[in-house]
């Protein structure tokens, strides 16, 4: 049972780290969009409009991945609690 609790704790901290990374990426893109878009535009040879669209897709997909991960974590906790109650 300790392994499941350790895994749940680890995945919980992974979720916290992912939320922080999403917030930092969002803030950086909001505050420094022109600077970052200019660098990425020169690196990949695309327009700033295409870069802005790519940023939106990136943030949306990352947010969906975080929410899906949190949902799985809650499901695991619920399942573990039911299993623990049944064994007691």
C-alpha positions in Angstrom: 0.0 0.0 0.0 2.9 2.3 0.7 4.0 2.1 -3.0 0.6 3.3 -4.2 0.7 6.2 -1.7 4.2 7.1 -2.8 3.2 7.0 -6.5 0.2 9.1 -5.8 2.3 11.7 -3.9 4.9 11.7 -6.7 2.2 12.2 -9.4 0.6 15.0 -7.3 3.9 16.9 -7.2 4.3 16.3 -11.0 0.9 17.9 -11.5 2.0 20.9 -9.4 5.2 21.3 -11.4 3.2 21.1 -14.7 0.8 23.8 -13.5 3.7 26.1 -12.6 5.4 25.4 -15.9 2.1 26.3 -17.7 1.7 29.5 -15.7 5.3 30.5 -16.4 5.0 29.8 -20.2 1.7 31.7 -20.3 3.1 34.7 -18.5 6.3 34.8 -20.6 4.2 34.7 -23.8 1.9 37.4 -22.6 4.6 39.7 -21.4 7.3 39.0 -24.1 5.3 37.9 -27.1 6.9 40.1 -29.7 10.4 39.3 -28.5 9.9 35.6 -28.4 7.9 35.5 -31.6 10.7 37.4 -33.3 13.3 34.9 -32.2 11.2 31.9 -33.1 10.2 33.5 -36.4 13.9 33.9 -37.4 14.8 30.4 -36.2 12.0 28.6 -38.1 11.4 31.0 -40.9 7.7 31.5 -40.3 5.5 34.7 -39.8 4.6 36.1 -36.4 0.9 35.2 -37.1 1.8 31.5 -37.5 4.0 31.7 -34.4 1.1 33.2 -32.4 -1.2 30.4 -33.6 1.4 27.8 -32.6 1.7 29.4 -29.1 -2.1 29.1 -28.6 -2.1 25.5 -29.7 0.9 24.7 -27.5 -0.7 26.2 -24.4 -4.1 24.6 -25.1 -2.7 21.2 -25.6 -0.5 21.5 -22.5 -3.5 22.6 -20.4 -5.5 19.6 -21.7 -2.7 17.2 -20.8 -2.5 18.7 -17.3 -6.2 18.4 -16.7 -6.3 14.8 -18.0 -3.4 13.9 -15.7 -5.1 15.5 -12.7 -8.3 13.6 -13.5 -6.4 10.3 -13.6 -4.7 11.1 -10.3 -8.1 11.7 -8.7 -9.4 8.4 -10.1 -6.4 6.6 -8.7 -6.9 8.1 -5.3 -10.6 7.2 -5.3 -9.8 3.7 -6.3 -7.1 3.4 -3.7 -9.4 4.7 -0.9 -12.1 2.2 -1.9 -9.5 -0.6 -1.9 -8.2 0.5 1.5 -11.7 0.5 3.0 -12.5 -2.9 1.6 -9.3 -4.4 3.2 -9.8 -2.8 6.6 
